Amino acid sequence: MNTPPPDGFLNQIDHLERIGFELAPSGVGVITLTRPERLNAFDLQMLAELRSLVWRANFDSAIKALVITGAGRGFCSGRDIVSLQYENGLPTPQYRAYVRANHEAFDDLEALEKPVIAAINGVCAGGGVELAVACELRVASRSAQFLLPETQLGVIPASGACSRMIQMIGMGRLKELVLTGDPIDAHEAWRIGLVNRVTAEEDVVTTAISYAERILRRAPQAIGMAKHVINACQSVDMETGRLLERLGQSVLIRTDDAQNGMSAFTEKRHAEFHGK
């Protein structure tokens, strides 16, 4: 039996202003960034709301997966310029703390032991790209555009693009995106491995939800462990990576879901997993 969070735990989930949230019957929660007049540029409040909702998803068994999309014609244009100007005036230690909050919001997405899919419905720029690559999978509309324009502002993309994307698309392609700031379309993003699927604009959210529901047919603990091991293996040597694989497997093999999955396979029936 799942124990609910204590009273008052992350109650700000009920007072969202910068994002919307809907939970489908299948358990897929759809997060919508709701600043369309700013192409869903994020400020500190949006980051705080996003982080509180992702943190809540760790403990709420009704939320089995997340899909993130944007309202209007854009997915996310990154950090609001007003926020950037505010950051410029902070003392250096405070600036580092301010940006750390940004990093931790995306790190929470990456660490959530549930699948997270970005449904990229239009412009995806700067920090919006970094938000998308913190998700497991990315579904893009045919009208989506991707760009990292930070060098035009005298800075670099510093919330995960340089660190997360280097293995995803390769050093050469990443340097091209960062150094030129030139946009690429959805097809090119798919070709270089930045997105997993491209679909019609009107289908991008439903495709992402269907993608999540497909994953939810698998064992939940195995999905969570796979995320941890794959993420960790990005920054360790191969021997350490294999050790992490063995450790993860040694935990999963003892679960009821693993026994059920193996029995279902030999008996040629569909397994029902309960996350135990």
Phi, psi and omega per residue, in radians:
M1 nan 2.297 3.135
N2 -1.393 2.318 3.106
T3 -1.529 2.176 -3.127
P4 -1.210 2.719 3.086
P5 -1.047 2.645 3.139
P6 -1.093 2.760 3.136
D7 -0.961 2.388 3.116
G8 1.464 -0.066 -3.080
F9 -1.259 1.961 3.112
L10 0.916 0.776 3.134
N11 -1.134 -0.241 -3.137
Q12 -1.092 -0.222 3.064
I13 -1.032 -0.440 -3.137
D14 -1.522 0.000 -3.068
H15 -2.269 0.937 -3.094
L16 -1.500 2.304 3.108
E17 -2.045 -0.565 -3.073
R18 -1.689 -0.241 3.126
I19 -2.381 2.694 3.019
G20 -1.921 2.761 -3.127
F21 -2.527 2.258 3.046
E22 -2.329 2.399 -3.135
L23 -1.894 2.065 3.120
A24 -1.319 2.741 3.119
P25 -0.972 -0.487 -3.130
S26 -1.311 -0.157 -3.107
G27 1.688 0.055 3.080
V28 -1.482 2.071 3.104
G29 -1.617 2.229 -3.133
V30 -1.787 2.025 3.067
I31 -1.681 2.192 3.108
T32 -2.047 2.138 3.039
L33 -1.287 2.192 -2.923
T34 -2.109 0.984 2.956
R35 -2.220 1.045 -3.021
P36 -1.055 -0.494 3.137
E37 -1.184 -0.301 3.095
R38 -2.009 0.385 -3.058
L39 0.896 0.627 3.082
N40 1.027 0.569 3.016
A41 -1.064 2.442 -3.087
F42 -1.712 2.514 3.004
D43 -2.071 -3.064 -3.066
L44 -1.100 -0.596 3.132
Q45 -1.156 -0.770 3.114
M46 -1.074 -0.730 3.112
L47 -1.079 -0.719 3.136
A48 -1.126 -0.724 3.136
E49 -1.178 -0.731 3.108
L50 -1.078 -0.770 -3.103
R51 -1.164 -0.675 3.138
S52 -1.140 -0.643 -3.138
L53 -1.244 -0.734 3.095
V54 -1.128 -0.704 3.121
W55 -1.109 -0.712 3.094
R56 -1.074 -0.632 -3.136
A57 -1.079 -0.423 3.067
N58 -1.071 -0.579 -2.969
F59 -1.892 -0.281 -3.075
D60 -1.642 1.896 -3.087
S61 -1.196 -0.286 3.109
A62 -1.264 -0.452 3.103
I63 -1.589 1.910 -3.048
K64 -1.801 -0.347 3.119
A65 -2.802 2.844 3.128
L66 -2.225 2.476 2.953
V67 -2.123 2.319 -3.138
I68 -2.029 2.242 3.108
T69 -2.472 -3.123 -3.123
G70 -2.163 2.635 3.068
A71 -1.410 2.599 3.079
G72 1.359 -2.551 -2.997
R73 -1.636 0.094 -3.134
G74 -2.332 2.656 3.007
F75 -1.373 -1.099 3.102
C76 -2.920 2.263 -3.136
S77 -1.645 0.209 3.091
G78 1.595 -2.759 -3.084
R79 -1.251 2.385 3.111
D80 -1.082 2.344 -3.132
I81 -1.014 -0.609 3.090
V82 -1.037 -0.718 3.088
S83 -1.110 -0.715 3.128
L84 -1.066 -0.722 3.129
Q85 -1.140 -0.648 3.078
Y86 -1.109 -0.756 -3.126
E87 -1.047 -0.680 -3.100
N88 -1.022 -0.490 -3.103
G89 -1.561 -0.037 -3.115
L90 -1.412 2.541 2.940
P91 -1.022 2.632 -3.015
T92 -0.941 -0.794 3.118
P93 -1.068 -0.685 3.120
Q94 -1.186 -0.628 3.099
Y95 -1.058 -0.770 -3.134
R96 -1.091 -0.682 3.111
A97 -1.148 -0.688 -3.137
Y98 -1.092 -0.822 -3.127
V99 -1.254 -0.525 3.095
R100 -1.038 -0.621 3.088
A101 -1.064 -0.671 3.069
N102 -1.083 -0.881 -3.117
H103 -1.047 -0.746 -3.079
E104 -1.167 -0.575 3.086
A105 -1.089 -0.776 3.133
F106 -1.262 -0.624 3.094
D107 -1.104 -0.648 3.102
D108 -1.084 -0.697 3.083
L109 -1.051 -0.823 -3.100
E110 -1.120 -0.624 -3.066
A111 -1.487 -0.288 3.140
L112 -0.977 2.232 -3.081
E113 -1.460 0.719 3.092
K114 -2.491 2.616 -3.106
P115 -1.168 2.451 3.114
V116 -2.237 2.199 -3.085
I117 -2.172 2.297 3.058
A118 -1.551 2.225 3.050
A119 -1.841 1.676 -2.943
I120 -1.593 1.838 -2.946
N121 -1.723 0.055 -3.127
G122 3.117 -2.359 -3.109
V123 -1.046 2.273 3.113
C124 -2.340 1.772 -2.971
A125 -2.259 2.589 3.030
G126 0.913 -2.100 3.134
G127 -1.082 -0.370 3.046
G128 -1.135 -0.683 3.041
V129 -1.102 -0.724 -3.103
E130 -1.202 -0.584 3.009
L131 -1.106 -0.784 -3.105
A132 -1.108 -0.700 -3.084
V133 -1.366 -0.176 3.000
A134 -1.360 -0.230 3.081
C135 -1.487 2.811 3.132
E136 -1.172 -0.823 -2.997
L137 -2.313 2.738 -3.126
R138 -2.327 2.160 3.025
V139 -1.913 2.200 -3.072
A140 -2.049 2.507 2.982
S141 -1.317 2.766 -3.131
R142 -1.107 -0.387 -3.132
S143 -1.564 -0.019 -3.087
A144 -1.157 2.533 3.019
Q145 -2.276 2.504 -3.084
F146 -2.153 2.320 3.069
L147 -2.732 2.663 3.082
L148 -2.095 1.565 -2.988
P149 -1.612 0.202 -2.953
E150 -1.043 -0.584 -3.111
T151 -1.127 -0.362 3.045
Q152 -1.221 -0.329 3.120
L153 -1.749 0.046 3.128
G154 1.484 0.253 3.130
V155 -2.301 -3.016 3.098
I156 -2.159 2.796 2.988
P157 -1.190 2.006 -2.943
A158 -2.241 0.492 3.084
S159 -2.168 0.589 3.033
G160 2.173 -0.287 -3.111
A161 -1.065 -0.904 -3.085
C162 -1.140 -0.599 -3.065
S163 -1.575 -0.680 -3.086
R164 -1.489 -0.599 -2.981
M165 -1.476 -0.269 -3.023
I166 -1.091 -0.671 3.100
Q167 -1.502 -0.386 -3.115
M168 -1.241 -0.781 -3.065
I169 -2.129 -0.088 3.125
G170 1.653 2.672 -3.055
M171 -1.114 -0.738 -3.076
G172 -1.102 -0.814 -3.136
R173 -1.182 -0.686 3.131
L174 -1.107 -0.773 3.118
K175 -1.069 -0.675 3.130
E176 -1.084 -0.791 -3.140
L177 -1.122 -0.746 -3.088
V178 -1.269 -0.785 -3.017
L179 -1.321 -0.625 -3.133
T180 -1.560 -0.556 -3.032
G181 1.231 0.183 -3.102
D182 -1.281 2.474 3.113
P183 -1.349 2.698 2.970
I184 -2.206 2.646 -3.135
D185 -1.545 3.113 -3.043
A186 -1.101 -0.700 -3.122
H187 -1.106 -0.762 3.120
E188 -1.150 -0.665 3.094
A189 -1.078 -0.666 3.076
W190 -1.184 -0.732 -3.081
R191 -1.068 -0.664 -3.088
I192 -1.571 -0.026 3.072
G193 1.611 0.226 3.126
L194 -1.375 -0.574 3.070
V195 -2.128 2.727 -3.094
N196 -1.628 -0.579 -3.125
R197 -2.534 2.630 3.037
V198 -2.147 2.370 -3.086
T199 -2.545 3.059 3.102
A200 -1.133 2.624 -3.073
E201 -0.997 -0.717 -3.100
E202 -1.247 -0.203 -3.090
D203 -1.875 0.001 -2.942
V204 -1.133 -0.717 -3.121
V205 -1.275 -0.770 -3.133
T206 -1.133 -0.613 3.082
T207 -1.138 -0.728 3.119
A208 -1.132 -0.716 3.099
I209 -1.098 -0.777 3.116
S210 -1.084 -0.669 3.089
Y211 -1.059 -0.812 3.132
A212 -1.104 -0.746 -3.126
E213 -1.119 -0.577 3.059
R214 -1.110 -0.760 3.119
I215 -1.122 -0.616 -3.096
L216 -1.176 -0.180 3.043
R217 -1.350 -0.148 3.121
R218 -1.617 3.001 -3.101
A219 -1.227 2.172 -3.056
P220 -1.037 -0.769 -3.125
Q221 -1.159 -0.588 3.099
A222 -1.164 -0.671 3.100
I223 -1.095 -0.825 3.134
G224 -1.088 -0.761 3.132
M225 -1.150 -0.684 3.118
A226 -1.057 -0.727 3.104
K227 -1.033 -0.856 -3.102
H228 -1.053 -0.839 -3.059
V229 -1.161 -0.795 -3.133
I230 -1.107 -0.774 3.119
N231 -1.058 -0.779 -3.114
A232 -1.160 -0.609 -3.077
C233 -1.225 -0.195 3.082
Q234 -1.157 -0.462 -2.989
S235 -2.189 0.382 3.088
V236 -2.233 2.884 3.095
D237 -1.309 2.919 -3.038
M238 -1.096 -0.664 -3.140
E239 -1.119 -0.763 3.092
T240 -1.132 -0.665 3.099
G241 -1.051 -0.749 3.125
R242 -1.189 -0.588 3.065
L243 -1.099 -0.760 3.108
L244 -1.086 -0.690 3.083
E245 -1.058 -0.761 -3.133
R246 -1.145 -0.747 3.131
L247 -1.091 -0.779 3.114
G248 -1.065 -0.780 -3.132
Q249 -1.141 -0.606 -3.122
S250 -1.159 -0.463 3.062
V251 -1.377 -0.822 -3.052
L252 -1.154 -0.616 -3.055
I253 -1.101 -0.359 -3.129
R254 -1.593 -0.021 -3.069
T255 -1.440 2.721 3.065
D256 -1.092 -0.637 -3.134
D257 -1.081 -0.671 3.128
A258 -1.147 -0.747 3.115
Q259 -1.122 -0.723 3.134
N260 -1.142 -0.734 -3.136
G261 -1.104 -0.723 3.130
M262 -1.190 -0.718 3.103
S263 -1.098 -0.755 -3.141
A264 -1.094 -0.658 3.140
F265 -1.124 -0.833 -3.114
T266 -1.204 -0.499 -3.139
E267 -1.609 0.056 3.095
K268 0.964 0.860 3.072
R269 -2.326 2.895 3.113
H270 -1.380 2.346 3.131
A271 -1.434 2.534 3.005
E272 -1.962 2.075 -3.066
F273 -1.793 2.544 -3.088
H274 -2.205 0.153 3.089
G275 1.237 0.493 -3.136
K276 -2.203 nan nan
